[in-house]
Amino acid sequence: MSRYTWHPEKERGNVAKHGLWFEEAETVTESALARWVPDTRDPDDPDRFVVTGYSATGNLLVVVTSESGPRP
């Protein structure tokens, strides 16, 4: 089970624009070699991060994610 909540409409746009499903993007966040840095573009959202790394299929990706607390 994914620890992320995906927005279906945003994912459809991402697939259309980049040809990338969020499930693949999530594998970057699980990589031991991923580099996490705070996303300072939005000072009102201190829990946002930019993650750079390779996906499970070998694609180099930049993923923006945020922590919103535990899922039910």
VMD Tcl script that draws the C-alpha trace (Angstrom):
set ca {
  {0.00 0.00 0.00}
  {1.30 3.44 -0.94}
  {2.11 5.88 1.82}
  {1.18 8.72 -0.54}
  {-2.20 10.06 -1.51}
  {-2.46 10.65 -5.25}
  {-4.91 13.00 -6.91}
  {-6.31 11.18 -9.98}
  {-6.85 14.34 -12.05}
  {-3.31 15.55 -11.40}
  {-1.93 12.11 -12.26}
  {-3.79 12.06 -15.59}
  {-2.23 15.42 -16.45}
  {1.19 14.18 -15.42}
  {0.87 11.08 -17.60}
  {-0.30 13.19 -20.57}
  {2.49 15.75 -20.14}
  {5.42 13.57 -19.02}
  {4.35 9.97 -19.68}
  {4.97 9.17 -16.02}
  {2.67 7.51 -13.49}
  {2.93 8.57 -9.85}
  {3.61 4.96 -8.85}
  {6.97 5.18 -10.63}
  {7.69 8.60 -9.11}
  {7.09 7.17 -5.66}
  {9.93 4.68 -6.12}
  {12.37 7.61 -6.15}
  {11.35 8.54 -2.60}
  {12.11 4.99 -1.47}
  {15.63 4.94 -2.91}
  {18.55 5.00 -0.48}
  {20.40 7.22 -2.98}
  {17.65 9.85 -3.29}
  {18.53 13.40 -2.34}
  {15.88 15.25 -0.30}
  {15.97 19.04 0.01}
  {13.36 21.42 1.42}
  {11.29 23.20 -1.23}
  {11.77 26.83 -0.23}
  {9.62 28.25 -3.03}
  {6.56 28.29 -0.75}
  {7.38 29.57 2.75}
  {3.80 28.81 3.83}
  {4.38 25.08 3.25}
  {7.45 24.05 5.27}
  {6.67 20.34 4.78}
  {7.32 20.37 1.01}
  {10.39 18.63 -0.40}
  {12.13 18.19 -3.74}
  {13.46 14.66 -4.16}
  {15.95 13.83 -6.90}
  {16.93 10.29 -7.77}
  {16.47 7.27 -9.98}
  {13.17 5.44 -10.19}
  {12.89 1.66 -10.04}
  {12.92 1.63 -13.85}
  {16.14 3.69 -14.02}
  {14.67 7.08 -14.93}
  {16.26 10.13 -13.30}
  {13.36 12.06 -11.77}
  {12.70 15.19 -9.75}
  {9.69 14.68 -7.49}
  {7.99 17.33 -5.35}
  {6.14 15.95 -2.34}
  {4.77 17.14 0.96}
  {4.14 15.60 4.34}
  {0.54 16.00 5.40}
  {0.42 13.74 8.42}
  {-0.56 10.12 8.90}
  {-3.12 8.48 6.68}
  {-6.18 6.86 8.23}
}
mol new
graphics top color blue
foreach p $ca { graphics top sphere $p radius 0.5 }
foreach p [lrange $ca 0 end-1] q [lrange $ca 1 end] { graphics top cylinder $p $q radius 0.2 }
display resetview
